[in-house]
Every structure is written in structure tokens, then in C-alpha cells.
Amino acid sequence: MGQPKKWSVFESITNVAVGYTLALVGQVIIYPIMHIPVTFKQNLLIGTFFLTIGMIRSYLLRRFFNWLHSIQYQLLAVLRGWLSAWKIRLKELLRIF
């Protein structure tokens, strides 16, 4: 069973909130060093933009990998079936020659 969607949202929000805080601190330190004039309000706006993108990205990737995990056994069964069928066909072809 995969991770419930509510937990995916909670994990994504927590992950991105920590990242947002670190990014904001980084921006406050780096922009003055790079001589980029940005107010604290602009830093918040820039951070919020990337926060939104990060939350969407994190949630979608989490759901995608949970989906992959949920179908992996089905895919393995299909692949084993194909391999078995090819193995039988190969044996039949080798008998002919």
C-alpha cells in the first residue's frame, strides 16, 4: 500500500517550508554579496514563488513514485509472463533447427 495522499501533502508542505526558510536565509546572505539590491519584501515574494513551485513539484513526484510502487508487482507479473512466453517460443524454434 502506498502513502496516503494526505501524508503526501503534509510531507511536501513540511519539506518545502524548511526549504523556503533556508532559501530565504540564503537569499538574505547571498544577494548583498552579489550586489543584487532586493528588499526583504521582494525576497519574500521570490521565495513564495519558488515555494509554490516546490510544493507542486514535490507532491506530484511523490504521487508518481507511489503510483510506480503500487504497480511494480503488476508490471513484474506482466514481464514474467512475456519472458515465459518467449522462452517457450525459443525452445520450440531451437527444436526445429
matplotlib code that plots the C-alpha trace (Angstrom):
import matplotlib.pyplot as plt

x = [0.0, 1.3, 1.4, -2.0, -2.5, -2.9, 0.5, 2.0, 0.6, 1.8, 5.3, 5.5, 4.5, 6.9, 9.8, 9.1, 8.6, 12.0, 13.5, 11.8, 13.2, 16.7, 16.3, 15.1, 18.1, 20.4, 18.9, 19.4, 23.0, 23.9, 22.1, 24.1, 27.3, 26.4, 25.4, 21.8, 19.6, 16.5, 14.2, 13.1, 9.6, 10.9, 12.8, 9.6, 7.8, 10.6, 10.7, 6.9, 7.1, 9.6, 7.7, 4.6, 6.6, 8.4, 5.2, 3.6, 6.8, 7.2, 3.6, 3.5, 6.7, 5.7, 2.4, 4.1, 6.6, 3.9, 1.9, 5.0, 5.5, 1.8, 2.0, 5.5, 4.2, 1.7, 4.5, 6.7, 4.0, 3.4, 7.2, 7.5, 4.6, 6.2, 9.6, 8.0, 6.1, 9.3, 11.3, 8.7, 8.8, 12.6, 12.7, 10.2, 12.4, 15.5, 13.8, 13.0, 16.7]
y = [0.0, 3.4, 6.6, 8.2, 11.5, 13.5, 12.4, 13.2, 16.8, 17.0, 15.8, 18.1, 21.1, 20.4, 19.7, 22.9, 25.0, 24.0, 24.6, 28.0, 29.1, 28.0, 29.7, 32.9, 33.0, 32.2, 35.0, 37.5, 36.5, 36.0, 38.9, 41.6, 39.7, 39.6, 43.3, 42.5, 45.1, 43.3, 44.4, 41.9, 42.1, 41.2, 38.3, 37.0, 37.3, 35.5, 32.8, 32.4, 31.9, 29.1, 27.7, 27.2, 25.6, 23.4, 22.2, 21.3, 19.5, 17.6, 16.5, 15.3, 13.5, 11.8, 10.7, 9.5, 7.3, 6.0, 5.0, 3.3, 1.4, 0.3, -1.1, -2.6, -6.1, -5.9, -4.9, -7.7, -10.2, -9.0, -9.1, -12.6, -13.7, -12.2, -13.8, -17.1, -17.0, -16.0, -18.8, -21.4, -20.0, -20.0, -23.7, -24.5, -22.7, -24.5, -27.9, -27.1, -26.4]
z = [0.0, -0.9, 1.1, 1.6, -0.3, 2.9, 4.1, 0.7, 1.0, 4.6, 3.7, 0.7, 2.7, 5.5, 3.1, 1.1, 4.2, 5.5, 2.1, 1.9, 5.2, 4.2, 0.8, 2.4, 4.8, 1.8, -0.3, 2.6, 2.8, -1.0, -2.7, -0.8, -1.5, -5.2, -5.1, -6.0, -4.5, -3.2, -0.3, 2.3, 0.9, -2.6, -1.0, 0.5, -2.9, -4.7, -2.0, -2.2, -6.0, -5.6, -2.6, -4.7, -7.5, -5.0, -3.3, -6.6, -7.8, -4.5, -4.3, -8.0, -7.8, -4.5, -6.0, -9.2, -7.3, -5.1, -8.2, -9.6, -6.4, -6.4, -9.9, -9.7, -8.9, -11.7, -14.1, -12.9, -13.4, -17.0, -17.7, -16.3, -18.5, -21.6, -20.7, -20.1, -23.5, -25.3, -23.5, -24.7, -28.3, -28.3, -27.2, -30.0, -32.5, -31.3, -31.7, -35.4, -36.1]

ax = plt.figure().add_subplot(projection="3d")
ax.plot(x, y, z, "-o")
ax.set_aspect("equal")
plt.show()
